[in-house]
Every structure is written in structure tokens, then in C-alpha cells.
Amino acid sequence: MGAGIAQVAARGGFDVIMQDVADEFLARGMKTIDRSLQRDVDKARLSRDEKSAIVARIKTTTDIGALSDALIVVEAVTEDLDVKTGVFRSLDAVTRADAILASNTSSISITKLATVTQKPDKVIGMHFMNPVPVMKLIEIIRGAATTDQTYEKIRALSEQLGKVPLECHDSPGFISNRLLMPMINEAIFALYEGVATRESIDGIMKLGMNHPMGPLTLADFIGLDVCLAIMNVLHDGFGDSKYRACPLLKRYVDAGWLGKKSGRGFYEY
Ligand SMILES: NC(=O)c1ccc[n+]([C@@H]2O[C@H](COP(=O)([O-])OP(=O)(O)OC[C@H]3O[C@@H](n4cnc5c(N)ncnc54)[C@H](O)[C@@H]3O)[C@@H](O)[C@H]2O)c1
């Protein structure tokens, strides 16, 4: 997701610094960006020179201190509260007082992330969809302390990136995942209970509901660890057993079968 966000920001004309914990992850991100832009070159949607210019606008680093001059930071690290609060503490320490700190979290409370910083008014959710270069929506989430000024800047930025911003308040799973994840979890329960095969479950939702991909394929694309983390946030946040994660999802994550990114999930890649 981080690479996709860096790509659309650079394509939108912004200078981008992509930061991660290790060079190998940055190299992987740059490779993803190169592949995605090359597809556009091949289809004559982008010139070779434009592609080079976009790539040249992205610098990579493992040093979080390199973000000291950034006006807007979009955090897209692992979906884990402890990891994210650690990153927000560091960002708060290294960034300018007027920098906006946005999170691409799929489900973690923006209000909670904001409390570990000295500028909760400048913390906001900027939830891009996967794949970032293709999907139009950015779900914008206001934390309890997010100001109108911060919201306006992020709304305008989203439009500058060619996206459609839609706003919601901070609530577990926001809108997108509060609706999507229980559907995916239910599909996993149906598979777990032997109600239908993976192909039937996905086919029924594709052909019957006009979904572009079935829920089990979508789960594999999102990452099963991410799906599990989101179900746990819904379960904890609402305290309602209807959000309990399916044991089969937990078992797959325990086995390291995380979907497309690990080569195996509900399907093999
Ligand atoms: N995968 C999706 O479809 C999707 C969609 C929308 C939003 N999101 C959200 O985007 C975020 C990232 O998801 P992803 O699927 O790209 O995860 P991922 O695990 O593929 O990537 C996370 C990246 O964060 C890096 N990272 C971990 N700790 C870090 C730290 N302390 N400092 C810097 N970098 C660190 C990892 O090295 C890795 O490169 C999550 O919050 C997720 O909920 C994911």
C-alpha cells in the first residue's frame, strides 16, 4: 500500500520520501512502482519520460528523520496498534509542528493514534483502497480532535491525486471495512462449515451480485493477516460476537498462509 501511495503522490507532482525499516522492503516497493508505471507506458497512457520523472520524484530511506521537512506524512505500516503508535510517536518527534500526520489504517482508531502525538488536531485517516493507482476512493476519517482545516487540506490533496474523498467519523472499521470484512468473514465461515467450495462461494458472489472478485479471492489479495486484524478491531470495538473471526481465518494466518503475498491463502499463487 505504501508503494501505491508513493506512486500516486509522485504522479500527482509531489516530491515523495518513502520510508521503511529495511532496504529490501524499499527495493520491493520501487519494483512494484516500476512495474505498475511500465504497464501504463506499454498501454500508451504514460510516456517513457513521464515515467522516469515520476520515479525520480521518489526518494527512499530507512531513516525516519528524513521526514523532518515533510508537509504531509501518510503512514502505511503493518496493521498493528503497537507498531502504529510507535511510528506516530516517532513521527511526532521528527516532523514539523504544522505537518499533517495521516494514517492509511484499515480499522485502527484515528483518535487513539492521535493521542500519542502533540498535535491530535493534525492527525487524520486517509484510507486508500487496493490497488492504490487504480481505485478511486479515499475514505477520510476524522478523529475526535481533527480540525476542519486538516480535513480540508486532505480533501483537497485527495482530489489533486485524482481520487474521490468520502468522509466518515472515527468508528471501528469506519464504513468500508465495517461492511466488507463481515461479508468476507462469513464467506470463510461458509467454507469452514463445508457449505460450498471456494469456487462456488466466489462464483456466486461474482455472478450473482456482480462483485468484480469473490470474497475469498479478495481476502487473499488484501492479506489474511490484515483481514484477521480488522475482524479483531471490530470485535473489540463493538464487543459484539457477530464480529468474531472465523477459526479457519486464524488457522491460515497461524500457518503463514497470508494470501497472494505469501503464495498461498484460500488459493495458491
Ligand atoms: N492490503 C490492503 O488491501 C489494504 C487496503 C487498505 C489499507 N491497508 C492498510 O495499509 C497498511 C499497510 O498494509 P499493507 O497490506 O501494505 O501491509 P504490508 O505488511 O504489506 O506492508 C507494511 C510495510 O510497513 C513496513 N513497516 C513495518 N513497521 C514499520 C515501521 N516501524 N516503520 C516503517 N515501516 C514499517 C513493513 O516493512 C512493510 O513494508 C495497513 O494499515 C493496512 O490496514 C491495506
The ligand as a Gaussian input file, in Angstrom:
#p B3LYP/6-31G(d) Opt

LIG

0 1
 N       -3.641000      -4.566000       1.868000
 C       -4.745000      -3.872000       1.607000
 O       -5.566000      -4.237000       0.758000
 C       -5.001000      -2.595000       2.352000
 C       -6.020000      -1.731000       1.901000
 C       -6.228000      -0.520000       2.556000
 C       -5.456000      -0.193000       3.658000
 N       -4.490000      -1.050000       4.101000
 C       -3.692000      -0.666000       5.268000
 O       -2.420000      -0.225000       4.836000
 C       -1.440000      -0.528000       5.852000
 C       -0.345000      -1.377000       5.256000
 O       -0.921000      -2.540000       4.725000
 P       -0.118000      -3.476000       3.688000
 O       -1.076000      -4.500000       3.202000
 O        0.615000      -2.620000       2.722000
 O        0.907000      -4.163000       4.713000
 P        2.319000      -4.860000       4.426000
 O        2.580000      -5.736000       5.591000
 O        2.354000      -5.410000       3.041000
 O        3.332000      -3.619000       4.427000
 C        3.649000      -2.933000       5.609000
 C        5.008000      -2.271000       5.425000
 O        5.270000      -1.496000       6.604000
 C        6.621000      -1.677000       6.924000
 N        6.823000      -1.370000       8.340000
 C        6.525000      -2.125000       9.421000
 N        6.864000      -1.489000      10.564000
 C        7.409000      -0.298000      10.189000
 C        7.970000       0.792000      10.897000
 N        8.020000       0.779000      12.219000
 N        8.437000       1.844000      10.201000
 C        8.382000       1.846000       8.850000
 N        7.857000       0.850000       8.110000
 C        7.388000      -0.219000       8.776000
 C        6.915000      -3.145000       6.581000
 O        8.302000      -3.369000       6.451000
 C        6.156000      -3.271000       5.257000
 O        6.949000      -2.915000       4.157000
 C       -2.208000      -1.203000       6.987000
 O       -2.581000      -0.249000       7.930000
 C       -3.432000      -1.765000       6.267000
 O       -4.527000      -1.929000       7.145000
 C       -4.239000      -2.229000       3.462000

